[in-house]
Amino acid sequence: MCLITSCTNVKKPSLAVQKNNQAVELAMRYSSDSDSLNKVISLLDEAIAIDPSYELAYDNIIQYLVAQGDMEKALDTILQLEKLGTHEKDPVLFLGKGMLLEANDKSELASKAYKQAASLFEARIKEKPVEIDLMNYFVAL
């Protein structure tokens, strides 16, 4: 009887998670098709509209916007992600932000983002050296 009860209590993923998963699945199948990428981005926009705090959807949409060449919208999206306030110690966010600022001809702001990323990577490396952090640190410099 316990087994039957536990199976019926399995939670279905939220609608935002479902939209994100649909988008990723579609992107994996049709990554070179621009119409499919537009649908992927639309699904991720829906996921974010449903749950504005769902960070994975932001990460994914930034990736697909860059793949599509829409650096302006990718920058706007990373700035929205930054506003959530959960990444203030994440050097990868600042490195990505710097790259997108640079791609949008905002060199001075990009330089500030790179410096922030380098500082955060340096602290992370001092705490626990990991090769990928070291490589990203040099990219940020």
N, CA and C atoms as an extended XYZ file, in Angstrom:
423
Properties=species:S:1:pos:R:3:atomname:S:1:resname:S:1:resid:I:1 pbc="F F F"
N         0.818       -1.195        0.000 N   MET     1
C         0.000        0.000        0.000 CA  MET     1
C         0.865        1.264        0.000 C   MET     1
N         1.987        1.254        0.708 N   CYS     2
C         2.886        2.404        0.744 CA  CYS     2
C         3.418        2.732       -0.645 C   CYS     2
N         3.779        1.727       -1.377 N   LEU     3
C         4.323        1.924       -2.715 CA  LEU     3
C         3.328        2.637       -3.620 C   LEU     3
N         2.094        2.244       -3.595 N   ILE     4
C         1.065        2.875       -4.420 CA  ILE     4
C         0.859        4.321       -4.010 C   ILE     4
N         0.833        4.594       -2.740 N   THR     5
C         0.638        5.953       -2.243 CA  THR     5
C         1.796        6.855       -2.636 C   THR     5
N         3.022        6.367       -2.500 N   SER     6
C         4.165        7.215       -2.819 CA  SER     6
C         4.212        7.548       -4.308 C   SER     6
N         3.781        6.657       -5.141 N   CYS     7
C         3.775        6.926       -6.582 CA  CYS     7
C         2.744        7.976       -6.963 C   CYS     7
N         1.661        8.042       -6.248 N   THR     8
C         0.626        9.011       -6.595 CA  THR     8
C         0.972       10.408       -6.093 C   THR     8
N         1.971       10.522       -5.243 N   ASN     9
C         2.361       11.830       -4.715 CA  ASN     9
C         3.506       12.478       -5.493 C   ASN     9
N         3.880       11.924       -6.628 N   VAL    10
C         4.950       12.486       -7.436 CA  VAL    10
C         4.469       13.814       -8.011 C   VAL    10
N         5.275       14.850       -7.777 N   LYS    11
C         4.899       16.183       -8.251 CA  LYS    11
C         5.255       16.362       -9.720 C   LYS    11
N         4.353       16.948      -10.432 N   LYS    12
C         4.590       17.305      -11.828 CA  LYS    12
C         5.420       18.589      -11.840 C   LYS    12
N         6.407       18.691      -12.749 N   PRO    13
C         7.197       19.928      -12.802 CA  PRO    13
C         6.301       21.138      -13.070 C   PRO    13
N         6.714       22.282      -12.570 N   SER    14
C         5.938       23.501      -12.792 CA  SER    14
C         5.845       23.799      -14.285 C   SER    14
N         4.901       24.637      -14.646 N   LEU    15
C         4.716       24.999      -16.046 CA  LEU    15
C         5.973       25.677      -16.602 C   LEU    15
N         6.637       26.500      -15.787 N   ALA    16
C         7.865       27.164      -16.235 CA  ALA    16
C         8.951       26.133      -16.549 C   ALA    16
N         9.084       25.129      -15.700 N   VAL    17
C        10.073       24.074      -15.921 CA  VAL    17
C         9.704       23.279      -17.176 C   VAL    17
N         8.426       23.001      -17.359 N   GLN    18
C         7.983       22.274      -18.552 CA  GLN    18
C         8.315       23.056      -19.826 C   GLN    18
N         8.064       24.361      -19.814 N   LYS    19
C         8.363       25.200      -20.987 CA  LYS    19
C         9.865       25.211      -21.258 C   LYS    19
N        10.672       25.350      -20.191 N   ASN    20
C        12.121       25.330      -20.334 CA  ASN    20
C        12.578       24.002      -20.940 C   ASN    20
N        12.061       22.912      -20.424 N   ASN    21
C        12.457       21.591      -20.908 CA  ASN    21
C        12.047       21.376      -22.363 C   ASN    21
N        10.855       21.855      -22.723 N   GLN    22
C        10.407       21.767      -24.124 CA  GLN    22
C        11.365       22.545      -25.023 C   GLN    22
N        11.763       23.730      -24.564 N   ALA    23
C        12.664       24.579      -25.348 CA  ALA    23
C        14.011       23.898      -25.568 C   ALA    23
N        14.567       23.342      -24.514 N   VAL    24
C        15.876       22.686      -24.621 CA  VAL    24
C        15.787       21.459      -25.532 C   VAL    24
N        14.724       20.701      -25.388 N   GLU    25
C        14.537       19.524      -26.237 CA  GLU    25
C        14.422       19.928      -27.709 C   GLU    25
N        13.651       20.963      -27.983 N   LEU    26
C        13.496       21.453      -29.344 CA  LEU    26
C        14.837       21.945      -29.889 C   LEU    26
N        15.583       22.660      -29.086 N   ALA    27
C        16.881       23.186      -29.513 CA  ALA    27
C        17.868       22.064      -29.814 C   ALA    27
N        17.805       21.011      -29.024 N   MET    28
C        18.715       19.886      -29.258 CA  MET    28
C        18.394       19.189      -30.580 C   MET    28
N        17.137       19.141      -30.935 N   ARG    29
C        16.725       18.460      -32.168 CA  ARG    29
C        16.930       19.310      -33.415 C   ARG    29
N        16.688       20.616      -33.295 N   TYR    30
C        16.683       21.475      -34.483 CA  TYR    30
C        17.549       22.721      -34.289 C   TYR    30
N        18.742       22.561      -33.770 N   SER    31
C        19.577       23.709      -33.404 CA  SER    31
C        19.994       24.585      -34.581 C   SER    31
N        20.032       24.035      -35.780 N   SER    32
C        20.488       24.838      -36.918 CA  SER    32
C        19.347       25.533      -37.657 C   SER    32
N        18.124       25.290      -37.245 N   ASP    33
C        16.955       25.870      -37.906 CA  ASP    33
C        16.540       27.149      -37.180 C   ASP    33
N        16.580       28.279      -37.886 N   SER    34
C        16.286       29.559      -37.238 CA  SER    34
C        14.834       29.658      -36.767 C   SER    34
N        13.897       29.057      -37.490 N   ASP    35
C        12.499       29.071      -37.044 CA  ASP    35
C        12.352       28.315      -35.727 C   ASP    35
N        13.066       27.201      -35.611 N   SER    36
C        13.025       26.432      -34.361 CA  SER    36
C        13.656       27.219      -33.219 C   SER    36
N        14.754       27.928      -33.509 N   LEU    37
C        15.374       28.751      -32.455 CA  LEU    37
C        14.424       29.852      -31.999 C   LEU    37
N        13.658       30.411      -32.929 N   ASN    38
C        12.656       31.408      -32.541 CA  ASN    38
C        11.617       30.792      -31.607 C   ASN    38
N        11.197       29.570      -31.897 N   LYS    39
C        10.237       28.859      -31.037 CA  LYS    39
C        10.866       28.557      -29.679 C   LYS    39
N        12.137       28.172      -29.675 N   VAL    40
C        12.864       27.916      -28.423 CA  VAL    40
C        12.858       29.175      -27.558 C   VAL    40
N        13.201       30.288      -28.164 N   ILE    41
C        13.263       31.558      -27.436 CA  ILE    41
C        11.878       31.946      -26.938 C   ILE    41
N        10.862       31.719      -27.739 N   SER    42
C         9.494       32.009      -27.328 CA  SER    42
C         9.085       31.165      -26.112 C   SER    42
N         9.413       29.872      -26.140 N   LEU    43
C         9.109       29.002      -24.996 CA  LEU    43
C         9.838       29.468      -23.730 C   LEU    43
N        11.086       29.886      -23.891 N   LEU    44
C        11.847       30.357      -22.729 CA  LEU    44
C        11.304       31.692      -22.218 C   LEU    44
N        10.869       32.557      -23.130 N   ASP    45
C        10.203       33.804      -22.707 CA  ASP    45
C         8.951       33.487      -21.891 C   ASP    45
N         8.201       32.476      -22.338 N   GLU    46
C         7.007       32.054      -21.599 CA  GLU    46
C         7.383       31.525      -20.219 C   GLU    46
N         8.445       30.734      -20.142 N   ALA    47
C         8.889       30.194      -18.849 CA  ALA    47
C         9.238       31.323      -17.882 C   ALA    47
N         9.932       32.329      -18.390 N   ILE    48
C        10.321       33.465      -17.549 CA  ILE    48
C         9.094       34.279      -17.150 C   ILE    48
N         8.144       34.438      -18.056 N   ALA    49
C         6.912       35.170      -17.731 CA  ALA    49
C         6.127       34.442      -16.641 C   ALA    49
N         6.123       33.121      -16.698 N   ILE    50
C         5.423       32.323      -15.687 CA  ILE    50
C         6.127       32.403      -14.340 C   ILE    50
N         7.473       32.302      -14.366 N   ASP    51
C         8.264       32.326      -13.132 CA  ASP    51
C         9.502       33.190      -13.343 C   ASP    51
N         9.397       34.491      -13.063 N   PRO    52
C        10.513       35.407      -13.292 CA  PRO    52
C        11.767       35.101      -12.468 C   PRO    52
N        11.671       34.199      -11.512 N   SER    53
C        12.851       33.851      -10.714 CA  SER    53
C        13.509       32.543      -11.190 C   SER    53
N        13.018       31.963      -12.271 N   TYR    54
C        13.540       30.687      -12.767 CA  TYR    54
C        14.824       30.936      -13.569 C   TYR    54
N        15.956       30.848      -12.874 N   GLU    55
C        17.248       31.248      -13.424 CA  GLU    55
C        17.711       30.400      -14.601 C   GLU    55
N        17.410       29.130      -14.590 N   LEU    56
C        17.848       28.265      -15.682 CA  LEU    56
C        17.266       28.719      -17.020 C   LEU    56
N        16.047       29.208      -17.006 N   ALA    57
C        15.438       29.706      -18.243 CA  ALA    57
C        16.210       30.921      -18.772 C   ALA    57
N        16.672       31.790      -17.863 N   TYR    58
C        17.494       32.936      -18.276 CA  TYR    58
C        18.801       32.448      -18.899 C   TYR    58
N        19.468       31.510      -18.222 N   ASP    59
C        20.732       30.974      -18.743 CA  ASP    59
C        20.538       30.397      -20.141 C   ASP    59
N        19.475       29.639      -20.306 N   ASN    60
C        19.221       29.008      -21.601 CA  ASN    60
C        18.879       30.023      -22.678 C   ASN    60
N        18.040       30.985      -22.362 N   ILE    61
C        17.647       31.951      -23.401 CA  ILE    61
C        18.842       32.799      -23.831 C   ILE    61
N        19.721       33.132      -22.897 N   ILE    62
C        20.930       33.889      -23.260 CA  ILE    62
C        21.752       33.087      -24.261 C   ILE    62
N        21.931       31.804      -23.987 N   GLN    63
C        22.696       30.930      -24.875 CA  GLN    63
C        22.088       30.911      -26.280 C   GLN    63
N        20.770       30.787      -26.377 N   TYR    64
C        20.131       30.690      -27.686 CA  TYR    64
C        20.056       32.041      -28.392 C   TYR    64
N        19.938       33.123      -27.644 N   LEU    65
C        19.970       34.446      -28.259 CA  LEU    65
C        21.345       34.720      -28.874 C   LEU    65
N        22.394       34.323      -28.160 N   VAL    66
C        23.751       34.484      -28.694 CA  VAL    66
C        23.913       33.628      -29.950 C   VAL    66
N        23.426       32.394      -29.910 N   ALA    67
C        23.505       31.511      -31.084 CA  ALA    67
C        22.781       32.117      -32.276 C   ALA    67
N        21.729       32.857      -31.999 N   GLN    68
C        20.943       33.493      -33.048 CA  GLN    68
C        21.553       34.830      -33.485 C   GLN    68
N        22.524       35.321      -32.704 N   GLY    69
C        23.180       36.578      -33.037 CA  GLY    69
C        22.490       37.803      -32.479 C   GLY    69
N        21.533       37.631      -31.596 N   ASP    70
C        20.802       38.757      -31.008 CA  ASP    70
C        21.479       39.178      -29.699 C   ASP    70
N        22.628       39.837      -29.848 N   MET    71
C        23.437       40.218      -28.686 CA  MET    71
C        22.753       41.274      -27.822 C   MET    71
N        21.954       42.123      -28.430 N   GLU    72
C        21.257       43.159      -27.667 CA  GLU    72
C        20.241       42.540      -26.701 C   GLU    72
N        19.440       41.624      -27.206 N   LYS    73
C        18.455       40.972      -26.337 CA  LYS    73
C        19.154       40.067      -25.317 C   LYS    73
N        20.259       39.440      -25.715 N   ALA    74
C        21.019       38.610      -24.773 CA  ALA    74
C        21.548       39.478      -23.621 C   ALA    74
N        22.023       40.680      -23.953 N   LEU    75
C        22.490       41.599      -22.916 CA  LEU    75
C        21.339       42.017      -22.009 C   LEU    75
N        20.211       42.373      -22.589 N   ASP    76
C        19.042       42.745      -21.777 CA  ASP    76
C        18.652       41.606      -20.833 C   ASP    76
N        18.744       40.382      -21.334 N   THR    77
C        18.356       39.226      -20.524 CA  THR    77
C        19.339       38.981      -19.390 C   THR    77
N        20.640       39.121      -19.650 N   ILE    78
C        21.613       38.911      -18.574 CA  ILE    78
C        21.493       40.012      -17.519 C   ILE    78
N        21.102       41.205      -17.950 N   LEU    79
C        20.878       42.289      -16.982 CA  LEU    79
C        19.642       42.002      -16.117 C   LEU    79
N        18.613       41.384      -16.721 N   GLN    80
C        17.440       40.953      -15.934 CA  GLN    80
C        17.852       39.886      -14.920 C   GLN    80
N        18.668       38.948      -15.358 N   LEU    81
C        19.143       37.894      -14.468 CA  LEU    81
C        19.935       38.500      -13.309 C   LEU    81
N        20.754       39.462      -13.614 N   GLU    82
C        21.551       40.125      -12.569 CA  GLU    82
C        20.651       40.809      -11.540 C   GLU    82
N        19.537       41.369      -11.994 N   LYS    83
C        18.613       42.063      -11.093 CA  LYS    83
C        17.946       41.128      -10.080 C   LYS    83
N        17.942       39.825      -10.370 N   LEU    84
C        17.376       38.883       -9.402 CA  LEU    84
C        18.167       38.899       -8.097 C   LEU    84
N        19.429       39.311       -8.176 N   GLY    85
C        20.235       39.468       -6.963 CA  GLY    85
C        20.815       38.186       -6.405 C   GLY    85
N        20.737       37.119       -7.142 N   THR    86
C        21.253       35.837       -6.639 CA  THR    86
C        22.633       35.516       -7.193 C   THR    86
N        23.162       36.396       -8.037 N   HIS    87
C        24.439       36.116       -8.702 CA  HIS    87
C        25.522       37.150       -8.384 C   HIS    87
N        25.358       37.905       -7.336 N   GLU    88
C        26.332       38.972       -7.095 CA  GLU    88
C        27.742       38.463       -6.828 C   GLU    88
N        27.887       37.186       -6.498 N   LYS    89
C        29.213       36.593       -6.267 CA  LYS    89
C        29.581       35.592       -7.365 C   LYS    89
N        28.858       35.614       -8.484 N   ASP    90
C        29.091       34.657       -9.557 CA  ASP    90
C        29.959       35.285      -10.646 C   ASP    90
N        31.231       34.881      -10.701 N   PRO    91
C        32.117       35.493      -11.701 CA  PRO    91
C        31.709       35.171      -13.135 C   PRO    91
N        31.056       34.035      -13.352 N   VAL    92
C        30.637       33.659      -14.703 CA  VAL    92
C        29.598       34.644      -15.231 C   VAL    92
N        28.698       35.099      -14.364 N   LEU    93
C        27.709       36.095      -14.777 CA  LEU    93
C        28.407       37.367      -15.252 C   LEU    93
N        29.393       37.821      -14.489 N   PHE    94
C        30.077       39.065      -14.848 CA  PHE    94
C        30.942       38.899      -16.098 C   PHE    94
N        31.513       37.717      -16.280 N   LEU    95
C        32.283       37.450      -17.496 CA  LEU    95
C        31.349       37.482      -18.710 C   LEU    95
N        30.209       36.809      -18.614 N   GLY    96
C        29.224       36.835      -19.699 CA  GLY    96
C        28.690       38.231      -19.948 C   GLY    96
N        28.441       38.946      -18.869 N   LYS    97
C        27.959       40.327      -18.992 CA  LYS    97
C        28.995       41.180      -19.722 C   LYS    97
N        30.264       41.009      -19.370 N   GLY    98
C        31.327       41.757      -20.037 CA  GLY    98
C        31.384       41.457      -21.522 C   GLY    98
N        31.273       40.180      -21.852 N   MET    99
C        31.312       39.785      -23.268 CA  MET    99
C        30.135       40.370      -24.043 C   MET    99
N        28.961       40.347      -23.424 N   LEU   100
C        27.784       40.889      -24.110 CA  LEU   100
C        27.831       42.413      -24.194 C   LEU   100
N        28.351       43.060      -23.169 N   LEU   101
C        28.524       44.516      -23.239 CA  LEU   101
C        29.498       44.874      -24.362 C   LEU   101
N        30.586       44.113      -24.433 N   GLU   102
C        31.575       44.354      -25.485 CA  GLU   102
C        30.962       44.134      -26.869 C   GLU   102
N        30.163       43.089      -27.013 N   ALA   103
C        29.503       42.799      -28.293 CA  ALA   103
C        28.510       43.887      -28.677 C   ALA   103
N        28.038       44.637      -27.679 N   ASN   104
C        27.092       45.735      -27.915 CA  ASN   104
C        27.789       47.094      -27.889 C   ASN   104
N        29.113       47.096      -28.105 N   ASP   105
C        29.928       48.323      -28.193 CA  ASP   105
C        29.852       49.195      -26.943 C   ASP   105
N        29.837       48.558      -25.786 N   LYS   106
C        29.831       49.283      -24.514 CA  LYS   106
C        31.109       48.915      -23.761 C   LYS   106
N        32.237       49.355      -24.330 N   SER   107
C        33.562       48.940      -23.875 CA  SER   107
C        33.863       49.315      -22.432 C   SER   107
N        33.485       50.510      -22.031 N   GLU   108
C        33.789       50.965      -20.665 CA  GLU   108
C        33.039       50.110      -19.636 C   GLU   108
N        31.763       49.855      -19.889 N   LEU   109
C        30.984       49.001      -18.990 CA  LEU   109
C        31.488       47.559      -19.026 C   LEU   109
N        31.903       47.107      -20.209 N   ALA   110
C        32.456       45.756      -20.342 CA  ALA   110
C        33.706       45.621      -19.487 C   ALA   110
N        34.557       46.631      -19.520 N   SER   111
C        35.787       46.609      -18.735 CA  SER   111
C        35.491       46.480      -17.237 C   SER   111
N        34.480       47.191      -16.780 N   LYS   112
C        34.086       47.100      -15.362 CA  LYS   112
C        33.585       45.698      -15.028 C   LYS   112
N        32.799       45.124      -15.916 N   ALA   113
C        32.279       43.773      -15.686 CA  ALA   113
C        33.424       42.761      -15.668 C   ALA   113
N        34.385       42.908      -16.588 N   TYR   114
C        35.537       42.009      -16.616 CA  TYR   114
C        36.360       42.124      -15.328 C   TYR   114
N        36.532       43.338      -14.848 N   LYS   115
C        37.287       43.526      -13.594 CA  LYS   115
C        36.576       42.864      -12.423 C   LYS   115
N        35.258       42.994      -12.382 N   GLN   116
C        34.474       42.339      -11.330 CA  GLN   116
C        34.614       40.823      -11.433 C   GLN   116
N        34.531       40.309      -12.654 N   ALA   117
C        34.677       38.865      -12.876 CA  ALA   117
C        36.058       38.400      -12.439 C   ALA   117
N        37.096       39.128      -12.829 N   ALA   118
C        38.467       38.748      -12.469 CA  ALA   118
C        38.648       38.726      -10.958 C   ALA   118
N        38.103       39.720      -10.290 N   SER   119
C        38.197       39.784       -8.831 CA  SER   119
C        37.508       38.586       -8.172 C   SER   119
N        36.328       38.253       -8.669 N   LEU   120
C        35.587       37.114       -8.115 CA  LEU   120
C        36.266       35.783       -8.444 C   LEU   120
N        36.817       35.663       -9.654 N   PHE   121
C        37.548       34.434       -9.995 CA  PHE   121
C        38.799       34.301       -9.123 C   PHE   121
N        39.474       35.412       -8.915 N   GLU   122
C        40.689       35.392       -8.081 CA  GLU   122
C        40.364       34.901       -6.675 C   GLU   122
N        39.292       35.409       -6.087 N   ALA   123
C        38.879       34.969       -4.753 CA  ALA   123
C        38.533       33.486       -4.758 C   ALA   123
N        37.848       33.045       -5.781 N   ARG   124
C        37.447       31.640       -5.885 CA  ARG   124
C        38.684       30.740       -6.030 C   ARG   124
N        39.658       31.194       -6.808 N   ILE   125
C        40.886       30.418       -7.031 CA  ILE   125
C        41.698       30.310       -5.744 C   ILE   125
N        41.740       31.398       -4.987 N   LYS   126
C        42.469       31.366       -3.707 CA  LYS   126
C        41.833       30.374       -2.737 C   LYS   126
N        40.501       30.310       -2.782 N   GLU   127
C        39.772       29.405       -1.889 CA  GLU   127
C        39.926       27.946       -2.319 C   GLU   127
N        39.740       27.697       -3.615 N   LYS   128
C        39.834       26.328       -4.130 CA  LYS   128
C        40.194       26.392       -5.620 C   LYS   128
N        41.472       26.210       -5.926 N   PRO   129
C        41.902       26.308       -7.326 CA  PRO   129
C        41.282       25.211       -8.202 C   PRO   129
N        40.615       25.643       -9.256 N   VAL   130
C        40.025       24.741      -10.234 CA  VAL   130
C        40.439       25.263      -11.607 C   VAL   130
N        40.814       24.349      -12.486 N   GLU   131
C        41.362       24.742      -13.782 CA  GLU   131
C        40.430       25.656      -14.572 C   GLU   131
N        39.140       25.368      -14.615 N   ILE   132
C        38.213       26.185      -15.401 CA  ILE   132
C        38.128       27.611      -14.855 C   ILE   132
N        38.203       27.760      -13.535 N   ASP   133
C        38.200       29.103      -12.952 CA  ASP   133
C        39.462       29.863      -13.338 C   ASP   133
N        40.578       29.159      -13.367 N   LEU   134
C        41.846       29.789      -13.758 CA  LEU   134
C        41.780       30.253      -15.215 C   LEU   134
N        41.258       29.410      -16.085 N   MET   135
C        41.124       29.795      -17.499 CA  MET   135
C        40.173       30.986      -17.642 C   MET   135
N        39.048       30.964      -16.953 N   ASN   136
C        38.100       32.077      -17.032 CA  ASN   136
C        38.697       33.353      -16.446 C   ASN   136
N        39.520       33.206      -15.418 N   TYR   137
C        40.194       34.353      -14.811 CA  TYR   137
C        41.060       35.059      -15.869 C   TYR   137
N        41.808       34.272      -16.636 N   PHE   138
C        42.658       34.861      -17.669 CA  PHE   138
C        41.838       35.478      -18.796 C   PHE   138
N        40.688       34.904      -19.099 N   VAL   139
C        39.810       35.501      -20.109 CA  VAL   139
C        39.304       36.863      -19.612 C   VAL   139
N        38.986       36.934      -18.322 N   ALA   140
C        38.463       38.172      -17.745 CA  ALA   140
C        39.508       39.279      -17.687 C   ALA   140
N        40.777       38.883      -17.618 N   LEU   141
C        41.831       39.890      -17.572 CA  LEU   141
C        41.948       40.536      -18.937 C   LEU   141
